[in-house]
Amino acid sequence: MLCYYPLEHLSYLGSHGIIPARIRNPLSIFSGKKTIGLNPGVLGRWSCRFWALYVILQFAHLGEDRRLLQSRQKALRKAKGTGLTPSEKQELGQRWDAWWSEVVVNVGYLPLTVHWYVPVVVSGDASSEYFSKVT
């Protein structure tokens, strides 16, 4: 997200003519380039690529969260010997609900990231509208 947001904002501002298409290079003393071109389409695609990377890494994070939740559930059952108390069941239920909602959100985000960063349209607008509503 650290790269996604700045690039997305630059893309939006450039596409609406709020910032110029070329800006002065802050590192011009080290290179020969005096200006940098800001192509909104390229910036938008790169921002979506970083968004896709974030979503993929989020799936790895969710996998680790799942393993931790399962081990906590097993440890609580083993420690008690008789099962979980109602408060422990409620806490684990809330954590599992939060985990599943994050899974649904990321499953909805992944096709959107692919749809928006590929220069050629992969799927129709109806599918991107559907996944937008899911998330």
Buried (B, 14 or more C-beta within 10 A) or exposed (E): EEBBEEBBEBBBBBBEEEBEEEEEBEEEEEEEEEEBEBBBEBBBBBBBBBBBBBBEEBBEEBEEBBEEBEEBBEEBEEEEEEEBEEEBEEBBEEBBEEBEEBBEBBBBBBBBBBBBBBEEEEBEEEEBEBBEEEE
